[in-house]
């Protein structure tokens, strides 16, 4: 019975660490949106993607 109790304690800590990691990822994403012009970078990415697709189809 003691083992199951420690297991639930371990799971609680695992879930809390996982939540902290997710929040960290969201914070990084928010910071990247602040530091870089998000719309501009997305336009460049989509334009580059369409450009490479076009090149591949021409070949």
N, C-alpha and C positions, 0 to 999 in steps of 0.2 A: 504493500500500500504506500510505503514511503517513496518508492521509485516513481509511481504515478504522480505524486505530489511534486517531486522535483522535476518531472517531465513537463508538467503544466507551467511551472515556474520558468523553465528553460524556454518553452514555447512563447510565454509572455515576453521574455527578453528578446527572443528572435523577432517577434512581430514588432516590437518597439524599435529595434535596430533597423528592420526593413522599412518601417515608416520614416525613420530618420534619413535613410538613404534616399527614399523617394522624394522627401522634402528637399534634400540637398540637390537632387537632379533638377527639381522644379526651380530652385533658387538659381542654379547655374544657367538654366534656360532663360529665366527672367533677366539675369545680368547680361547675357549675350544679346538679348533683345534691346536692352538699354544701350549697351556699348556699341553695337553695330546697327546700322539702319536696316531693320528687318525686311521691309518691303523691297529695298534696293537689292539686298543679297538674294532674296527669293526670286526676283526678276532675273538676275544674272544666272542663277542656278537653272531655272526653267528655260531660259534662252539657250544656255549652253547645252542643255539636255536635248532640246528640239533641234539644235544645230548638228549635234552628233548623230541623231536619228536620221536627219536629212542626208548627211554625208554617207552614212551606211547604206541608205537606200539608193543613192546615186551610184555606188560601187556595185 
